[in-house]
């Protein structure tokens, strides 16, 4: 019997970044659900058993912080990675102990290590 994949919901409005990271992060053990906006993320959260939410902080007119807050209201134990070009540590701390901040540009190795650590902890 094969294990269920670790499902990562990745929310990024920049198409090139979204596609590049989704491809780089996908493995046999990980399923990446990549969407461009908060509406798509809300739908994906309803339709998938998401194990980790990774979101850009600035999603155009929408807020990755607000999306993370909503997701954590539904599942307070959900690991969240918030990505931003600015220092967002204080904002991310306000989300609680399962939230983590990464500053752009994101080093793929650092991201892979964090995801692996969060996957082992769930």
Secondary structure, 3 states (H helix, E strand, C coil): CCCCCEEEEEECCCHHHHHHHHHHHCCCCEEEEEECCHHHHHHHHHHCCCCEEEEECEECCEEHHHHHHHHHHHCCCCEEEEEECCCCHHHHHCCCCCEEEEECCCCHHHHHHHHHHHHHHC
